[in-house]
Amino acid sequence: ESNTHVVVGVQAGEVWHDFVMESVARGWFGLENLALIPGTVGACPVQNIGAYGVEIKDTLHKVKAWDRLTHSWVWFDNAQCAFAYRDSVFKHVFLDEAHTQARYVISKVFFKSKIKASGSRKSLMVTLRRVWLIWLLVATSLPRTLRKPSLRFAAVSSLTLKFWAMREVSLKTPLSTQHLPRR
């Protein structure tokens, strides 16, 4: 830890969104755009998850993994993870030729975050993601006649404003996605 950055190690089984919210609450930033992405911390370097112009590769410091071939612990720094768009080395190294068993089992992920995030940025990013989820919910349930982009935007904007006026927005009461239509 320094005056400008902190390195945080997180167990692979931790819920990703919970870690993002905890890091923002502690004033560490760089991950706030990745709020509300489902999954675990250990899965994020495999996929190089990203949203709103930020990817895991931007803050990932190193990864601790179990090598199932050599039966030993190995460390990957950011460069060794070979990140690309929604891709990493962890998607391409297998124990068998059939590609059914991953060689590395991620145990812990370390992030290097900046210190002293503004609360308003956190709130803005979570609110934007919630509005996007509402837009998906409303847009997919509109009749076909309202699915033209200009009409859809007007209808969704109106419904979104009504929704936020009726609901108190709080980080402690996350928007449920259980009502999203299944396709």
Salt bridges, closest charged atoms under 4 A:
GLU22 OE2 - ARG26 NE 2.51
GLU32 OE2 - ARG121 NE 2.92
GLU55 OE1 - LYS57 NZ 3.42
GLU55 OE2 - ARG86 NH1 3.01
ASP67 OD2 - ARG103 NH2 2.84
ASP87 OD1 - HIS92 NE2 2.74
